[in-house]
Amino acid sequence: MAYAVAPVEDKYRIVPTRNPLADAAALAEKGKQFLVLYSLSTPTFVEHWREILEVASRYPVVVGGPHAVGDPLTLLKLGVKYVVVGDGEVALPAIIEREVNAGRDIPPNTVMFIDGRPRAGRRLYAELIYKTYSKSLGIYPPIEIMRSCAYRCAFCQTWAQGPLRFRPLENVVELAKAYVSTGHREIRFIAPVGFLYGSSDGRTPNPDALASLLKSIRETGGVPYLGTFPSETRPETVTRDILKAIKPYVANRRISFGLQTASEKLLKLTKRGHDIATVEEAVKTAVSMGFKPVVDVIGGLPGEDEDDVVETVREMEKLIAMGANIRMHYYIPLPGTPLWGRRPAPPHPLYEQFIKRHRRKVEGYWREQIELSKRIVETYRELDAYLRVRTTPSSTAS
């Protein structure tokens, strides 16, 4: 949300709310012109879709975020007026101008219902030069240094964000100065693959670019974290050259990267683009350079059978023996990803036994994600039933 409102908060009033229906009603009573904004992941959509339905039935609603990109049509059917499916820095100013001037054109990077049918505005891509924080909301989130991804993992939609772009170093530095000046010295980054910042092809790490980034943050008084949440990396990028380049500057000594599965069948299904040996080499390299490797693994991938589980548990045992921690995930079905529509495999007891055996070496939210995965599936069943009987979109979405 901070990213969305940053380009407009100097011109328009941004009002944080925990009760959008009541606050919107109060503004309407005063004759104010306004939009209700949501930024949604799929978990927050599952939690708030009924609220959105109610608010959108009365007031103009704008929804962005990864869930909007993955499933704009459902949001339109719930009455949302503007669904942002591309860079919000371009979309939101145009949406506001359309509202203020009673325009008719569809804003860029936006989908709307026009005459009962979905229509999309043109796609425009933003340079990563806008603020990443919001004074109005008091939010200073991690600084996005990389948008989109050259890889095509089937459980992810990050690669659908248009051409790969990097935030210019001078812009990152200016943002870091603003963060530090307000007491936010811990500087974290958002990047699909943290160690690929400044890469010439989106796949080959650039040690000089990484060192320059981190050194510059240190010079602002900031304390940089890279290669850990939310700028985890890929195993191919965990090399001696890269770790040597970043080690003098990063505050973290934990490096996170994904195995996801040790099943060759599922590695191909998910289009991971690496083999198991690459992950083992990354673990070995990280340990030898004084870092703690944290390896992500996803259980319950669609099509996973007992042989796949056995292979994955065996490999996790090996990685722990080599010095890694394991971060266990259960597969979360996300709209807009190639695997959407395929059911998660049931949680296998071998995973639970592994977690109990190595509780000091296993991280993550395995049980919570099992419940979340179920809620997403159940919510979409509920939505399908609801939308079958709802035949017309809200009158606000015109």
ABEGO torsion letter per residue (X at the ends): XAAAAAAAAAABBBBBBABAAAAAAAAAAAGBBBBBBBBBBAAAAAAAAAAAAAAAAABBBBBBEAAAAABAAAAAAAGBABBBABBAAAAAAAAAAAAAAGBABBBBGBBBBBGGBBBBBBBBBBBBABBABBAAAGBBBBBBABBEBABABAABAAAAAEBBBBBBAAAAAAAAAAAAAAGBABBBBBBABAAABGBAAGABBBAAAAAAAAAAAAAAGBBBBBGBOAABBBAAABBAAAAAAAAAABABABBBBBAGBABAAAAAAAGAGBBAAAAAAAAAAAAAAGBBBBBBBBBGBBGBBAAAAAAAAAAAAAAAAAGBBBBBBBBBBBBGBAABGBBBBBBBAAAAAAAAAAAAABBEBAAAAAAAAAAAAAAAAAAAAAAAABABBBAABX
